[in-house]
Amino acid sequence: MRAAVVRAFGGPEVVEVLDAEMPEPAAGQVRIKVTAAALNPIDAAIRSGAFGGDDQLGLGWDVAGTVEATGDDAGVWNTGDQVVALDYSMAKPLGTHAEYVVVDAESVAKAPTTVDAVAAATLPLNALTAAQALDVLELSSGQSLLVTGAAGALGGFAVQLATHRGIAVTGLARKSDEGLVRSLGATGFTTDGAGAYDAVLDAAVLGEAALAWVRDTGAYVGVIPGAEPASVREVRTAAVLVRPDGARLAEMARLVDEGVLTLRVAETFALDDAAKAHARLAEGGLRGRLVLVP
Ligand SMILES: NC(=O)c1ccc[n+]([C@@H]2O[C@H](COP(=O)([O-])OP(=O)(O)OC[C@H]3O[C@@H](n4cnc5c(N)ncnc54)[C@H](OP(=O)(O)O)[C@@H]3O)[C@@H](O)[C@H]2O)c1
C-alpha cells in the first residue's frame, strides 16, 4: 500500500510517498481503509524534525474511512463500518496519510452521517483538542472566554463548542476573519485581545500576551505543552495535549450531525501529491483544512 512518510527532516520536499507493507491489526485494533485524511500543522512539525524521531516517520493523525479488518477484542467495530479516528503518535512508521491505517479500536468513532468523508476527516484532532482544552478551563454557562486563533481549525471548534455550552465567546483573529468568527457563534470579536476574560484558550500561541487578557484568578490554556506561560495574578495556566478518545469523538460527530460543529475543507490533494499539500500548507493563509485522498 502507498503511504506518505519522511526519512529526512526538512521542508515539504522531504515528504515521500512509498510502498509499504499492509499493516495488520493486533488485538484491540482495527484496520481502516482510508477515504480521506486531513493535513494538520502537527504533520509539518513532525516533517521538519520538531519532535526528532527514527528512520521513518509516518504522517497523518486524522482519518475518515471504512473498517476493513479487525483484530481480536476490537470492541463494537465490524468490517464495513464508516468511521473517523485519531491516530495519535509523534513517532510512528506509518500514519493516516496512507491507503490503510491501523489504529486502536478505542480511538475510533462512527463517522458523522451528514457530511462526506473529506469533511469528516477534518474533525478528530482539532475537535477533540478543543473539547479537551475547554475541559481544562472548567467554565460555566455565562462566563467569558477569549479564543485566540479563532479562525483556525482548533480555535473555530473551540468557539462553536463553547458557544454551545452558553459561554460568552470573543474570538481573536485577523480583521478579515471577523465575519467567519462571528458566524461560528462568537458574540465578541477582537484583533488585539484587550480585555479581562474569565479564561483564554490560546490557539494562536500568543503566550504571555494572551495571559494578560485573563482576569485575576482566571484560567489560561495553551496548545503547546511546556510552552504555556507561568502563572501570574493567580491565573491558572496549563496546556492541552490531545488524547485519543473514541467516545468523545463520537460526541463530536453527533455535534456535526446536529449542526453545532461545522467542517471546513480548503482543498483536496491526491495522496501521491502529499509534498505539494505540505507546500501549500507552508504558504499559509488557508481557511479550512487540506485533505489527502488516496
Ligand atoms: N496540543 C495539542 O494537542 C494540539 C492539537 C491540535 C493543534 N495544536 C496546535 O494548535 C495550534 C493551532 O492549530 P490549528 O490547526 O487550529 O492551526 P490553524 O488552522 O493554522 O489556525 C491558527 C490560526 O491562528 C491565526 N493566528 C496566528 N497568529 C495570529 C495573530 N497574532 N493574530 C490573529 N490570528 C492569528 C492564524 O491566522 P493566519 O493563518 O493568518 O496566520 C490561523 O487562523 C497549532 O500550533 C497546532 O500545532 C495542538
The ligand as a Tripos MOL2 file, in Angstrom:
@<TRIPOS>MOLECULE
LIG
   48    52     1     0     0
SMALL
NO_CHARGES

@<TRIPOS>ATOM
      1 N1         -1.5790   20.3240   21.9720 N.am      1 LIG1
      2 C1         -2.3200   19.6500   21.1080 C.2       1 LIG1
      3 O1         -2.7190   18.5130   21.4040 O.2       1 LIG1
      4 C2         -2.6800   20.2800   19.7910 C.ar      1 LIG1
      5 C3         -3.6520   19.6860   18.9890 C.ar      1 LIG1
      6 C4         -4.0150   20.3250   17.7950 C.ar      1 LIG1
      7 C5         -3.3850   21.5220   17.4310 C.ar      1 LIG1
      8 N2         -2.4130   22.0340   18.2200 N.ar      1 LIG1
      9 C6         -1.7320   23.2910   17.8720 C.3       1 LIG1
     10 O2         -2.7120   24.3210   17.9050 O.3       1 LIG1
     11 C7         -2.3130   25.3730   17.0380 C.3       1 LIG1
     12 C8         -3.4850   25.7460   16.1410 C.3       1 LIG1
     13 O3         -3.7420   24.6830   15.2570 O.3       1 LIG1
     14 P1         -4.7400   24.8670   14.0350 P.3       1 LIG1
     15 O4         -4.7390   23.6060   13.3020 O.co2     1 LIG1
     16 O5         -6.0100   25.4570   14.5080 O.co2     1 LIG1
     17 O6         -3.9410   25.9700   13.1670 O.3       1 LIG1
     18 P2         -4.5430   26.9540   12.0760 P.3       1 LIG1
     19 O7         -5.7580   26.3460   11.4520 O.co2     1 LIG1
     20 O8         -3.4040   27.3880   11.2360 O.co2     1 LIG1
     21 O9         -5.0860   28.1970   12.9360 O.3       1 LIG1
     22 C9         -4.2810   29.1420   13.5650 C.3       1 LIG1
     23 C10        -4.9990   30.4710   13.3740 C.3       1 LIG1
     24 O10        -4.3960   31.4540   14.2140 O.3       1 LIG1
     25 C11        -4.2570   32.6200   13.4420 C.3       1 LIG1
     26 N3         -3.2610   33.4810   14.0490 N.ar      1 LIG1
     27 C12        -1.9640   33.2080   14.3100 C.ar      1 LIG1
     28 N4         -1.3710   34.2670   14.8850 N.ar      1 LIG1
     29 C13        -2.3320   35.2250   14.9810 C.ar      1 LIG1
     30 C14        -2.3480   36.5580   15.4830 C.ar      1 LIG1
     31 N5         -1.2410   37.1200   16.0020 N.pl3     1 LIG1
     32 N6         -3.4940   37.2630   15.4320 N.ar      1 LIG1
     33 C15        -4.6000   36.7180   14.8980 C.ar      1 LIG1
     34 N7         -4.6740   35.4660   14.4160 N.ar      1 LIG1
     35 C16        -3.5300   34.7340   14.4580 C.ar      1 LIG1
     36 C17        -3.8910   32.1270   12.0720 C.3       1 LIG1
     37 O11        -4.0630   33.1150   11.0900 O.3       1 LIG1
     38 P3         -3.0170   33.1640    9.8270 P.3       1 LIG1
     39 O12        -3.2390   31.8970    9.0740 O.co2     1 LIG1
     40 O13        -3.4480   34.3950    9.1040 O.co2     1 LIG1
     41 O14        -1.6590   33.2650   10.4400 O.co2     1 LIG1
     42 C18        -4.8910   30.9770   11.9330 C.3       1 LIG1
     43 O15        -6.1670   31.4530   11.5190 O.3       1 LIG1
     44 C19        -1.0910   24.8480   16.2710 C.3       1 LIG1
     45 O16         0.0580   25.3510   16.8970 O.3       1 LIG1
     46 C20        -1.1860   23.3450   16.4740 C.3       1 LIG1
     47 O17         0.0660   22.6990   16.3680 O.3       1 LIG1
     48 C21        -2.0650   21.4520   19.4030 C.ar      1 LIG1
@<TRIPOS>BOND
     1     1     2 1
     2     2     3 2
     3     2     4 1
     4     4     5 ar
     5     4    48 ar
     6     5     6 ar
     7     6     7 ar
     8     7     8 ar
     9     8     9 1
    10     8    48 ar
    11     9    10 1
    12     9    46 1
    13    10    11 1
    14    11    12 1
    15    11    44 1
    16    12    13 1
    17    13    14 1
    18    14    15 2
    19    14    16 1
    20    14    17 1
    21    17    18 1
    22    18    19 2
    23    18    20 1
    24    18    21 1
    25    21    22 1
    26    22    23 1
    27    23    24 1
    28    23    42 1
    29    24    25 1
    30    25    26 1
    31    25    36 1
    32    26    27 ar
    33    26    35 ar
    34    27    28 ar
    35    28    29 ar
    36    29    30 ar
    37    29    35 ar
    38    30    31 1
    39    30    32 ar
    40    32    33 ar
    41    33    34 ar
    42    34    35 ar
    43    36    37 1
    44    36    42 1
    45    37    38 1
    46    38    39 2
    47    38    40 1
    48    38    41 1
    49    42    43 1
    50    44    45 1
    51    44    46 1
    52    46    47 1
@<TRIPOS>SUBSTRUCTURE
     1 LIG1         1 GROUP 0 **** ****
